[in-house]
Amino acid sequence: MISNEHIEPEHAEAQFHAILERVLRAYHRDEGHGGAKWIGERILDGELAPVARAAFLEADDMPPDHEVLEVLDGKGMHLLGEGYHVIALAEPAKRFVVKYAKNGKGIPPLASAQEQPAQEEWAHDHGIQPDGSLHPTIWQHIRSLEVYGPLAVPNRIYLAESAYRLLNDDQRRALERFRSIGIVRSLGSGPRTLRIDYPDDFPNEKRALDGVEVSVLVIQPFVIPLEVAIEREVRAGNLDAARNLEARYTQFVHKLWRYGISHLRIPGHVNNHSGTM
């Protein structure tokens, strides 16, 4: 429906930019119109991909590919944690974090032994779904630059050629842009085996004693959790530095809100969704 309502010039430009941003975001996310599953001819890629590539490479200060691959084949990595969908590891020098999909569905880290998959399922990643698609959490990491823009932590996704051949045509087509941007890269011809140093309290039935064979993995910069950084500054007596960290986080949350992302809250403020502090 077309409105005849007059829009003042100063508001018209802002509205135009908002509409353009929404259209470009839908294009980047492959959001179909009228039930379409994917965009047939990506006529804007020639203009948009080089800009996105330049922005990504400027933000990505992780080691070059050959160093990353050498680390993956090297000494055991330390287990950082386990989420519903991924296992997170820290490389020995703590320059970056390695993540891989631990199962085809979400499994609580504290699930009982009866709810856990068979032990052999822990010996390989689950980045490729039975229907020939990438695990949703892998896609989430691939698209983070386009969702969060300059607020995103840079993610690289390394994909073995043997895994790429298992993808269906739609998934391969969707990956091409991210390959050209530099987000998706080659892990080599086949899977790699990650050696993991587990903490003493990690359940034996979830350990891959001979290593985890991975075909799809995510690489992220190693970062210190905000609460840990603030606690360090407070313990050291650097109260101004601690306040600065909190102020920077508040500014970050405000930027997220402007991007339409509202699931983070400012410490000490009421969460309107839950009613808790």
URWOMO-V935307 format. One record per residue. N is the residue number from 1. RES is the residue in one small letter. PSI is psi in radians with two decimals (* if undefined). BURIAL is + if it has 9 or more other ideal C-beta (glycine too) atoms within 8 Angstrom, else -. D_CENTER is the distance of its C-alpha to the mean C-alpha in Angstrom with 2 decimals. Layout:
N_RES_PSI_BURIAL_D_CENTER / N_RES_PSI_BURIAL_D_CENTER
This chain:
1_m_2.29_-_37.80 / 2_i_2.24_-_38.78 / 3_s_2.47_-_39.77 / 4_n_0.06_-_42.79 / 5_e_2.30_-_41.75 / 6_h_2.37_-_42.17 / 7_i_2.20_-_39.19 / 8_e_2.56_-_40.06 / 9_p_-0.71_-_38.98 / 10_e_-0.49_-_36.90 / 11_h_-0.49_-_34.91 / 12_a_-0.72_+_34.85 / 13_e_-0.73_-_32.79 / 14_a_-0.71_-_30.16 / 15_q_-0.69_+_30.13 / 16_f_-0.80_-_29.86 / 17_h_-0.65_-_26.81 / 18_a_-0.74_-_25.16 / 19_i_-0.76_-_26.04 / 20_l_-0.75_-_24.91 / 21_e_-0.71_-_21.46 / 22_r_-0.72_-_21.20 / 23_v_-0.79_-_22.45 / 24_l_-0.64_+_20.10 / 25_r_-0.72_+_17.05 / 26_a_-0.68_+_18.52 / 27_y_-0.81_+_19.18 / 28_h_-0.64_+_15.68 / 29_r_0.03_+_14.41 / 30_d_0.66_-_17.43 / 31_e_2.01_-_18.98 / 32_g_2.72_+_22.42 / 33_h_2.34_-_25.62 / 34_g_0.52_-_28.39 / 35_g_-0.03_-_26.65 / 36_a_2.49_-_25.48 / 37_k_-0.46_-_22.58 / 38_w_2.79_+_21.58 / 39_i_2.18_-_22.96 / 40_g_-1.14_-_25.75 / 41_e_2.02_-_26.38 / 42_r_1.35_-_23.64 / 43_i_-0.28_-_26.25 / 44_l_-0.16_-_24.04 / 45_d_-0.63_+_21.79 / 46_g_-0.54_-_24.48 / 47_e_-0.66_-_24.27 / 48_l_-0.66_+_20.65 / 49_a_-0.79_+_18.89 / 50_p_-0.63_-_20.77 / 51_v_-0.78_-_19.96 / 52_a_-0.67_+_16.20 / 53_r_-0.77_+_16.57 / 54_a_-0.73_-_18.66 / 55_a_-0.71_+_16.32 / 56_f_-0.82_+_13.35 / 57_l_-0.54_-_15.85 / 58_e_-0.62_-_17.34 / 59_a_-0.40_+_14.26 / 60_d_1.88_+_13.36 / 61_d_0.40_-_15.93 / 62_m_2.89_+_14.82 / 63_p_2.73_-_17.65 / 64_p_2.88_-_18.69 / 65_d_-0.77_-_17.93 / 66_h_-0.59_-_21.22 / 67_e_-0.69_-_20.71 / 68_v_-0.81_+_17.33 / 69_l_-0.62_+_19.09 / 70_e_-0.71_-_22.10 / 71_v_-0.71_+_20.25 / 72_l_-0.56_+_18.83 / 73_d_0.00_-_22.47 / 74_g_-2.48_-_23.91 / 75_k_2.89_-_24.58 / 76_g_2.49_-_22.89 / 77_m_2.63_+_19.63 / 78_h_2.34_+_19.70 / 79_l_2.06_+_18.05 / 80_l_-0.74_-_16.02 / 81_g_3.00_-_15.45 / 82_e_2.22_+_14.97 / 83_g_-2.94_-_13.20 / 84_y_-0.57_-_14.17 / 85_h_-0.41_+_11.87 / 86_v_2.77_+_10.82 / 87_i_2.34_+_12.89 / 88_a_2.30_+_11.86 / 89_l_2.64_+_14.33 / 90_a_2.30_+_15.60 / 91_e_2.72_+_17.48 / 92_p_-0.68_+_21.12 / 93_a_-0.02_-_21.12 / 94_k_0.72_-_18.04 / 95_r_-0.51_-_16.67 / 96_f_2.88_+_13.21 / 97_v_2.48_+_11.33 / 98_v_2.28_+_11.01 / 99_k_2.56_+_9.24 / 100_y_2.69_+_10.77 / 101_a_2.17_+_11.62 / 102_k_-0.37_+_14.83 / 103_n_2.88_+_16.55 / 104_g_-0.30_-_16.83 / 105_k_2.85_-_17.02 / 106_g_2.29_-_16.02 / 107_i_2.11_+_18.37 / 108_p_2.38_-_19.08 / 109_p_-0.52_-_19.12 / 110_l_0.35_-_22.72 / 111_a_2.61_-_23.89 / 112_s_2.85_-_27.40 / 113_a_-0.58_-_28.34 / 114_q_-0.45_-_29.67 / 115_e_-0.13_-_26.32 / 116_q_2.62_+_24.53 / 117_p_2.96_-_24.34 / 118_a_2.66_-_26.81 / 119_q_-0.58_-_26.39 / 120_e_-0.36_-_26.02 / 121_e_-0.37_+_22.81 / 122_w_-0.13_+_21.21 / 123_a_-0.02_+_22.31 / 124_h_2.81_+_19.75 / 125_d_2.97_+_16.20 / 126_h_0.74_+_15.78 / 127_g_-0.42_+_13.25 / 128_i_2.17_+_16.04 / 129_q_2.78_+_17.65 / 130_p_-0.45_-_21.47 / 131_d_0.14_-_21.60 / 132_g_0.35_+_20.01 / 133_s_2.77_+_16.59 / 134_l_2.61_+_13.12 / 135_h_2.40_+_11.84 / 136_p_-0.62_-_10.32 / 137_t_-0.47_+_7.29 / 138_i_-0.75_+_6.83 / 139_w_-0.64_+_7.59 / 140_q_-0.72_-_5.31 / 141_h_-0.65_+_2.43 / 142_i_-0.74_+_5.97 / 143_r_0.03_+_7.25 / 144_s_-0.60_+_5.61 / 145_l_-0.69_+_8.53 / 146_e_-0.43_+_10.95 / 147_v_-0.80_+_10.31 / 148_y_-0.21_+_10.41 / 149_g_-2.35_-_12.35 / 150_p_-0.15_-_13.63 / 151_l_-0.12_-_12.12 / 152_a_2.53_+_8.52 / 153_v_2.20_-_7.67 / 154_p_2.34_+_7.86 / 155_n_2.32_+_5.76 / 156_r_2.47_+_8.42 / 157_i_2.13_+_8.84 / 158_y_2.21_+_12.39 / 159_l_2.15_+_14.43 / 160_a_2.54_+_18.04 / 161_e_-0.59_+_20.70 / 162_s_-0.59_+_22.13 / 163_a_-0.66_+_18.99 / 164_y_-0.64_+_18.86 / 165_r_-0.33_-_22.44 / 166_l_-0.22_-_21.61 / 167_l_2.59_+_19.53 / 168_n_2.97_-_21.61 / 169_d_-0.71_-_22.69 / 170_d_-0.71_+_20.61 / 171_q_-0.72_+_17.33 / 172_r_-0.74_+_18.67 / 173_r_-0.75_-_19.75 / 174_a_-0.49_+_16.44 / 175_l_-0.36_+_14.81 / 176_e_-0.76_-_17.61 / 177_r_-0.70_+_16.49 / 178_f_-0.44_+_13.13 / 179_r_-0.75_+_15.35 / 180_s_-0.53_+_17.71 / 181_i_-0.51_+_15.25 / 182_g_0.07_+_14.26 / 183_i_-0.74_+_10.56 / 184_v_2.23_+_11.78 / 185_r_3.00_+_14.47 / 186_s_2.32_-_17.12 / 187_l_-0.14_+_17.24 / 188_g_-2.99_-_20.94 / 189_s_-0.54_-_23.32 / 190_g_-3.08_-_22.41 / 191_p_2.81_+_20.36 / 192_r_2.68_+_20.37 / 193_t_2.08_+_21.51 / 194_l_2.22_+_19.73 / 195_r_2.22_-_22.29 / 196_i_2.31_+_21.24 / 197_d_1.92_-_23.31 / 198_y_2.54_-_23.32 / 199_p_2.79_-_24.75 / 200_d_-0.54_-_28.18 / 201_d_0.11_-_27.27 / 202_f_2.29_+_24.60 / 203_p_2.37_-_26.26 / 204_n_-0.61_-_28.07 / 205_e_-0.20_-_27.35 / 206_k_0.05_+_23.59 / 207_r_2.47_+_24.14 / 208_a_1.58_-_23.97 / 209_l_-0.49_-_26.93 / 210_d_0.18_-_27.05 / 211_g_2.80_+_23.37 / 212_v_2.19_+_20.38 / 213_e_2.04_+_20.40 / 214_v_2.43_+_16.98 / 215_s_-0.35_+_16.56 / 216_v_2.17_+_12.81 / 217_l_2.79_+_10.48 / 218_v_2.42_+_7.39 / 219_i_2.27_+_8.74 / 220_q_2.70_+_7.97 / 221_p_2.57_+_11.09 / 222_f_2.15_+_13.08 / 223_v_2.72_-_13.69 / 224_i_2.24_-_16.48 / 225_p_2.50_-_16.14 / 226_l_-0.78_-_18.15 / 227_e_-0.58_-_20.83 / 228_v_-0.76_-_21.45 / 229_a_-0.74_+_21.89 / 230_i_-0.75_+_24.24 / 231_e_-0.69_-_26.17 / 232_r_-0.77_-_26.74 / 233_e_-0.69_+_28.14 / 234_v_-0.78_+_30.34 / 235_r_-0.54_-_31.71 / 236_a_-0.04_-_32.53 / 237_g_0.18_-_34.33 / 238_n_1.27_-_32.13 / 239_l_-0.62_-_32.10 / 240_d_-0.69_-_31.61 / 241_a_-0.68_-_28.43 / 242_a_-0.74_+_27.18 / 243_r_-0.64_-_28.12 / 244_n_-0.71_-_26.39 / 245_l_-0.76_+_23.05 / 246_e_-0.70_+_23.58 / 247_a_-0.70_-_24.64 / 248_r_-0.65_-_21.60 / 249_y_-0.73_+_19.38 / 250_t_-0.77_+_21.70 / 251_q_-0.68_-_21.41 / 252_f_-0.78_+_17.59 / 253_v_-0.71_+_17.92 / 254_h_-0.67_-_20.58 / 255_k_-0.70_+_18.45 / 256_l_-0.73_+_15.81 / 257_w_-0.67_+_18.86 / 258_r_-0.47_-_20.03 / 259_y_0.00_+_16.87 / 260_g_0.29_-_17.69 / 261_i_1.97_+_15.12 / 262_s_0.26_-_17.45 / 263_h_-0.15_-_16.00 / 264_l_2.63_-_16.35 / 265_r_2.85_-_19.97 / 266_i_2.30_-_22.20 / 267_p_2.35_-_23.93 / 268_g_-0.07_-_27.47 / 269_h_2.62_-_26.94 / 270_v_2.34_-_27.48 / 271_n_2.00_+_24.66 / 272_n_-0.39_-_26.33 / 273_h_-0.66_-_24.58 / 274_s_-0.36_-_25.62 / 275_g_0.23_-_28.55 / 276_t_2.88_-_27.64 / 277_m_*_-_27.23
